[in-house]
């Protein structure tokens, strides 16, 4: 099962952490892992492109290791409104997958 932890600071997302593999199907045919990896990788790309001139490396930490089934987006300044809009979009994309495949993807909100 893929576990997603969404960490909040007040009412904004401070971090999104993704761990594990869904085991929905065999490697290379697992649509749940492919979906989660795709939306996460797409969001990393969007953040990198949209904010490359405006963010300091100290503002946001991005990590992806597909082989180990791990991804992390962590903000040191969770009050960055435009960036938080993107993280909320990522949450809703993952939520949509979890509704379709609840046995394979679980989302935890941590305040």
N, CA, C and O of each residue as an XYZ file, in Angstrom:
444
protein
N       0.839     -1.179      0.000
C       0.000      0.000      0.000
C       0.884      1.242      0.000
O       1.918      1.284      0.667
N       0.462      2.250     -0.757
C       1.140      3.539     -0.752
C       0.526      4.368      0.365
O      -0.696      4.462      0.486
N       1.377      4.962      1.171
C       0.917      5.835      2.254
C       1.379      7.251      1.971
O       2.555      7.498      1.703
N       0.435      8.176      2.034
C       0.727      9.588      1.825
C       0.474     10.304      3.138
O      -0.621     10.222      3.693
N       1.475     11.003      3.636
C       1.325     11.832      4.826
C       1.363     13.286      4.394
O       2.303     13.733      3.737
N       0.319     14.016      4.776
C       0.257     15.445      4.481
C       0.347     16.173      5.802
O      -0.525     16.042      6.661
N       1.415     16.946      5.956
C       1.676     17.666      7.193
C       1.219     19.115      7.037
O       1.516     19.779      6.044
N       0.494     19.579      8.040
C      -0.059     20.936      8.003
C       0.594     21.823      9.053
O       0.966     21.365     10.133
N       0.724     23.091      8.717
C       1.095     24.136      9.654
C      -0.047     25.135      9.593
O      -0.256     25.799      8.577
N      -0.778     25.234     10.684
C      -2.029     26.004     10.696
C      -2.934     25.408      9.629
O      -3.286     24.232      9.731
N      -3.323     26.159      8.621
C      -4.214     25.602      7.597
C      -3.525     25.415      6.255
O      -4.186     25.204      5.238
N      -2.196     25.492      6.250
C      -1.473     25.316      4.999
C      -0.633     24.046      5.044
O      -0.229     23.589      6.114
N      -0.379     23.491      3.881
C       0.414     22.266      3.787
C       1.889     22.623      3.962
O       2.417     23.502      3.281
N       2.531     21.932      4.876
C       3.964     22.131      5.122
C       4.793     21.086      4.378
O       5.908     21.369      3.939
N       4.237     19.861      4.234
C       4.978     18.802      3.548
C       4.018     17.730      3.053
O       2.962     17.494      3.639
N       4.413     17.089      1.961
C       3.722     15.905      1.466
C       4.778     14.824      1.291
O       5.767     15.007      0.581
N       4.544     13.689      1.957
C       5.479     12.566      1.913
C       4.736     11.347      1.388
O       3.640     11.028      1.850
N       5.338     10.675      0.426
C       4.747      9.479     -0.172
C       5.702      8.321      0.048
O       6.897      8.428     -0.226
N       5.159      7.192      0.555
C       6.000      6.030      0.862
C       5.338      4.752      0.352
O       4.122      4.589      0.441
N       6.151      3.862     -0.176
C       5.710      2.509     -0.470
C       5.278      2.283     -1.906
O       5.332      3.171     -2.756
N       4.849      1.056     -2.135
C       4.343      0.618     -3.437
C       2.940      0.055     -3.225
O       2.641     -0.508     -2.172
N       2.104      0.209     -4.211
C       0.703     -0.201     -4.041
C       0.515     -1.716     -4.095
O      -0.366     -2.255     -3.425
N       1.336     -2.403     -4.886
C       1.176     -3.844     -5.114
C      -0.171     -4.169     -5.742
O      -0.730     -5.242     -5.510
N      -0.691     -3.240     -6.539
C      -1.935     -3.458     -7.280
C      -1.724     -4.508     -8.363
O      -2.597     -5.340     -8.609
N      -0.559     -4.465     -9.012
C      -0.227     -5.400    -10.091
C       1.288     -5.575    -10.117
O       2.010     -4.962     -9.331
N       1.750     -6.410    -11.020
C       3.187     -6.650    -11.129
C       3.907     -5.398    -11.610
O       3.313     -4.506    -12.216
N       5.193     -5.360    -11.323
C       6.029     -4.239    -11.701
C       5.906     -3.971    -13.202
O       6.015     -4.885    -14.019
N       5.681     -2.730    -13.541
C       5.518     -2.343    -14.938
C       4.077     -2.340    -15.413
O       3.774     -1.819    -16.486
N       3.185     -2.922    -14.614
C       1.762     -2.956    -14.975
C       0.883     -2.385    -13.869
O      -0.342     -2.500    -13.918
N       1.505     -1.780    -12.888
C       0.799     -1.275    -11.717
C       0.301      0.149    -11.980
O       1.072      1.106    -11.908
N      -0.989      0.277    -12.285
C      -1.545      1.581    -12.648
C      -1.657      2.526    -11.450
O      -1.648      3.744    -11.626
N      -1.760      1.987    -10.249
C      -1.835      2.859     -9.069
C      -0.475      3.509     -8.827
O      -0.395      4.722     -8.632
N       0.586      2.719     -8.837
C       1.934      3.283     -8.667
C       2.253      4.253     -9.800
O       2.843      5.310     -9.574
N       1.862      3.890    -11.015
C       2.121      4.767    -12.155
C       1.379      6.092    -11.998
O       1.939      7.152    -12.277
N       0.134      6.039    -11.558
C      -0.651      7.260    -11.366
C      -0.063      8.155    -10.292
O       0.085      9.360    -10.496
N       0.270      7.576     -9.157
C       0.846      8.352     -8.054
C       2.196      8.941     -8.469
O       2.470     10.116     -8.224
N       3.028      8.123     -9.093
C       4.340      8.607     -9.542
C       4.193      9.739    -10.559
O       4.944     10.714    -10.524
N       3.234      9.605    -11.454
C       3.030     10.620    -12.491
C       2.592     11.957    -11.914
O       3.146     12.999    -12.264
N       1.595     11.931    -11.027
C       1.129     13.218    -10.490
C       2.201     13.843     -9.589
O       2.350     15.064     -9.563
N       2.941     13.019     -8.856
C       3.990     13.557     -7.997
C       5.135     14.134     -8.829
O       5.596     15.245     -8.566
N       5.589     13.386     -9.826
C       6.672     13.869    -10.698
C       6.233     15.129    -11.436
O       7.017     16.068    -11.579
N       4.994     15.159    -11.902
C       4.478     16.351    -12.573
C       4.487     17.563    -11.659
O       4.793     18.672    -12.098
N       4.153     17.362    -10.394
C       4.152     18.474     -9.449
C       5.568     18.943     -9.149
O       5.808     20.145     -9.034
N       6.506     18.015     -9.021
C       7.913     18.411     -8.831
C       8.395     19.257    -10.011
O       9.085     20.261     -9.834
N       8.018     18.831    -11.216
C       8.401     19.590    -12.403
C       7.769     20.973    -12.399
O       8.438     21.965    -12.690
N       6.485     21.044    -12.071
C       5.787     22.329    -12.044
C       6.418     23.278    -11.036
O       6.623     24.456    -11.332
N       6.724     22.774     -9.855
C       7.355     23.606     -8.821
C       8.721     24.092     -9.307
O       9.051     25.270     -9.167
N       9.501     23.196     -9.868
C      10.837     23.563    -10.346
C      10.770     24.626    -11.438
O      11.566     25.565    -11.442
N       9.829     24.481    -12.358
C       9.717     25.419    -13.472
C       9.122     26.751    -13.026
O       9.657     27.812    -13.349
N       8.024     26.699    -12.290
C       7.316     27.922    -11.918
C       8.066     28.780    -10.905
O       7.927     30.003    -10.895
N       8.858     28.138    -10.056
C       9.479     28.862     -8.953
C      10.995     28.915     -9.019
O      11.627     29.342     -8.053
N      11.601     28.497    -10.120
C      13.065     28.400    -10.144
C      13.763     29.727     -9.896
O      14.879     29.742     -9.375
N      13.142     30.831    -10.252
C      13.774     32.128    -10.023
C      13.370     32.740     -8.686
O      14.045     33.640     -8.186
N      12.271     32.256     -8.105
C      11.736     32.898     -6.909
C      12.019     32.160     -5.605
O      11.826     32.721     -4.526
N      12.468     30.932     -5.685
C      12.685     30.150     -4.470
C      14.165     29.951     -4.200
O      14.961     29.704     -5.107
N      14.498     30.062     -2.965
C      15.827     29.728     -2.485
C      15.802     28.233     -2.151
O      14.742     27.702     -1.818
N      16.916     27.560     -2.229
C      16.973     26.140     -1.870
C      16.515     25.906     -0.434
O      16.092     24.803     -0.088
N      16.596     26.928      0.392
C      16.163     26.795      1.786
C      14.648     26.853      1.926
O      14.112     26.475      2.967
N      13.942     27.325      0.881
C      12.486     27.473      0.954
C      11.743     26.158      0.739
O      10.709     25.911      1.361
N      12.279     25.315     -0.148
C      11.571     24.082     -0.494
C      12.587     22.967     -0.735
O      13.643     23.181     -1.330
N      12.236     21.766     -0.254
C      13.070     20.591     -0.446
C      12.261     19.592     -1.265
O      11.152     19.228     -0.875
N      12.802     19.145     -2.394
C      12.126     18.203     -3.273
C      12.947     16.921     -3.366
O      14.164     16.966     -3.546
N      12.269     15.772     -3.242
C      12.980     14.496     -3.321
C      12.081     13.463     -3.981
O      10.886     13.405     -3.693
N      12.642     12.656     -4.856
C      11.906     11.567     -5.491
C      12.857     10.404     -5.697
O      13.947     10.573     -6.243
N      12.440      9.215     -5.257
C      13.187      7.985     -5.497
C      12.157      6.910     -5.823
O      11.648      6.235     -4.928
N      11.854      6.757     -7.107
C      10.801      5.836     -7.527
C      11.142      4.394     -7.168
O      10.263      3.647     -6.739
N      12.399      3.988     -7.335
C      12.777      2.609     -7.027
C      12.503      2.259     -5.571
O      12.099      1.138     -5.263
N      12.720      3.208     -4.690
C      12.474      2.948     -3.270
C      11.050      3.333     -2.867
O      10.669      3.166     -1.709
N      10.269      3.841     -3.807
C       8.888      4.215     -3.500
C       8.801      5.355     -2.504
O       8.057      5.280     -1.526
N       9.569      6.416     -2.755
C       9.582      7.517     -1.799
C       9.604      8.857     -2.511
O      10.336      9.053     -3.481
N       8.790      9.773     -2.012
C       8.790     11.132     -2.523
C       8.493     12.099     -1.394
O       7.747     11.774     -0.470
N       9.079     13.297     -1.468
C       8.879     14.289     -0.417
C       8.945     15.689     -1.010
O       9.850     16.013     -1.779
N       7.976     16.507     -0.642
C       8.013     17.940     -0.890
C       7.866     18.577      0.476
O       6.870     18.354      1.165
N       8.848     19.365      0.873
C       8.827     19.972      2.205
C       9.123     21.459      2.086
O      10.096     21.862      1.448
N       8.273     22.269      2.707
C       8.438     23.718      2.677
C       8.970     24.211      4.005
O       8.467     23.829      5.062
N       9.977     25.053      3.958
C      10.429     25.684      5.205
C       9.586     26.920      5.492
O       9.525     27.395      6.626
N       8.932     27.440      4.442
C       8.039     28.594      4.583
C       6.665     28.199      4.053
O       6.372     28.449      2.884
N       5.807     27.584      4.887
C       4.519     27.110      4.398
C       3.547     28.218      4.016
O       2.449     27.925      3.543
N       3.911     29.470      4.205
C       3.016     30.567      3.878
C       3.181     31.047      2.430
O       2.614     32.077      2.064
N       3.925     30.340      1.617
C       4.063     30.695      0.204
C       2.769     30.294     -0.512
O       2.576     29.121     -0.831
N       1.898     31.249     -0.759
C       0.527     30.984     -1.198
C       0.473     30.255     -2.535
O      -0.237     29.256     -2.658
N       1.207     30.731     -3.536
C       1.151     30.080     -4.852
C       1.653     28.646     -4.786
O       1.098     27.755     -5.431
N       2.685     28.430     -4.017
C       3.226     27.080     -3.868
C       2.243     26.189     -3.121
O       2.103     25.009     -3.443
N       1.566     26.743     -2.132
C       0.584     25.957     -1.396
C      -0.615     25.592     -2.259
O      -1.218     24.538     -2.057
N      -0.968     26.434     -3.207
C      -2.034     26.085     -4.154
C      -1.649     24.847     -4.955
O      -2.482     23.973     -5.193
N      -0.390     24.775     -5.367
C       0.071     23.592     -6.094
C       0.036     22.347     -5.207
O      -0.346     21.269     -5.663
N       0.429     22.491     -3.955
C       0.401     21.333     -3.052
C      -1.028     20.873     -2.785
O      -1.276     19.676     -2.639
N      -1.960     21.805     -2.720
C      -3.368     21.419     -2.586
C      -3.857     20.698     -3.835
O      -4.636     19.750     -3.743
N      -3.405     21.143     -4.996
C      -3.760     20.449     -6.235
C      -3.217     19.023     -6.220
O      -3.909     18.093     -6.635
N      -1.984     18.845     -5.746
C      -1.406     17.507     -5.622
C      -2.239     16.657     -4.674
O      -2.513     15.493     -4.964
N      -2.645     17.228     -3.545
C      -3.487     16.494     -2.599
C      -4.766     15.999     -3.286
O      -5.132     14.833     -3.137
N      -5.444     16.868     -4.031
C      -6.698     16.466     -4.676
C      -6.482     15.434     -5.770
O      -7.340     14.576     -5.983
N      -5.361     15.497     -6.465
C      -5.057     14.465     -7.454
C      -4.855     13.112     -6.767
O      -5.379     12.095     -7.223
N      -4.100     13.105     -5.678
C      -3.881     11.864     -4.926
C      -5.182     11.367     -4.303
O      -5.434     10.163     -4.269
N      -6.001     12.281     -3.813
C      -7.297     11.924     -3.217
C      -8.181     11.223     -4.244
O      -8.857     10.245     -3.924
N      -8.174     11.723     -5.467
C      -8.960     11.099     -6.534
C      -8.519      9.653     -6.763
O      -9.355      8.764     -6.924
N      -7.209      9.422     -6.776
C      -6.706      8.052     -6.940
C      -7.103      7.200     -5.744
O      -7.480      6.040     -5.913
N      -7.026      7.755     -4.539
C      -7.359      6.971     -3.333
C      -8.839      6.607     -3.284
O      -9.198      5.571     -2.725
N      -9.689      7.429     -3.849
C     -11.132      7.107     -3.903
C     -11.363      5.924     -4.837
O     -12.186      5.055     -4.549
N     -10.645      5.891     -5.947
C     -10.780      4.799     -6.910
C     -10.125      3.501     -6.425
O     -10.595      2.408     -6.744
N      -9.049      3.624     -5.660
C      -8.264      2.461     -5.236
C      -7.962      2.528     -3.737
O      -6.795      2.625     -3.355
N      -8.983      2.480     -2.884
C      -8.762      2.678     -1.444
C      -7.920      1.591     -0.771
O      -7.346      1.836      0.290
N      -7.835      0.422     -1.352
C      -7.023     -0.653     -0.765
C      -5.534     -0.465     -1.045
O      -4.690     -1.127     -0.441
N      -5.223      0.440     -1.963
C      -3.848      0.558     -2.428
C      -3.199      1.917     -2.140
O      -1.993      2.085     -2.319
N      -4.011      2.885     -1.693
C      -3.487      4.215     -1.416
C      -4.246      4.815     -0.247
O      -5.470      4.935     -0.282
N      -3.504      5.192      0.795
C      -4.111      5.792      1.976
C      -3.469      7.144      2.231
O      -2.247      7.286      2.174
N      -4.315      8.146      2.515
C      -3.840      9.494      2.790
C      -4.106      9.833      4.244
O      -5.226      9.685      4.732
N      -3.067     10.289      4.935
C      -3.185     10.721      6.331
C      -2.910     12.212      6.417
O      -1.884     12.689      5.933
N      -3.826     12.947      7.032
C      -3.601     14.367      7.274
C      -3.081     14.517      8.705
O      -3.705     14.045      9.655
N      -1.948     15.171      8.843
C      -1.301     15.307     10.134
C      -1.191     16.802     10.471
O      -0.551     17.572      9.753
N      -1.827     17.186     11.572
C      -1.806     18.593     11.967
C      -0.907     18.813     13.171
O      -0.770     19.943     13.641
